[in-house]
Amino acid sequence: MPGLSEQEALELFARCVAEVVGERTEAYRDMLRAVESGQVVDLLLAQSSFDSLKPEARRRISELVKDLVAQHMAGDIDATDPDAVSRAPD
């Protein structure tokens, strides 16, 4: 299975943010805006919002992303599928 494009990786990251901290958070809204616009200023704002999350939340998001990418690269899942995050094992 091929790797992820930059856009696919950003979308996966945004879905993981939503899964861990929720869709009604500033971090997710900023990440979604960055995914949709692709503008540098929006990417920087999303990074700032992510950085302001509690360390535990950032760690959980990072672990979820790493796990999903590893499964994608192994051919076990299609990480570009929006439902891949919700089906990820704990």
Stockholm file with secondary structure:
# STOCKHOLM 1.0

chainA/1-90         MPGLSEQEALELFARCVAEVVGERTEAYRDMLRAVESGQVVDLLLAQSSFDSLKPEARRRISELVKDLVAQHMAGDIDATDPDAVSRAPD
#=GR chainA/1-90 SS CCCCCHHHHHHHHHHHHHHHHCTTSHHHHHHHHHHHHCCHHHHHHHHHHHHTSCHHHHHHHHHHHHHHHHHHHTTSCCTTSTTTTTTCCC
#=GC SS_cons        CCCCCHHHHHHHHHHHHHHHHCTTSHHHHHHHHHHHHCCHHHHHHHHHHHHTSCHHHHHHHHHHHHHHHHHHHTTSCCTTSTTTTTTCCC
//
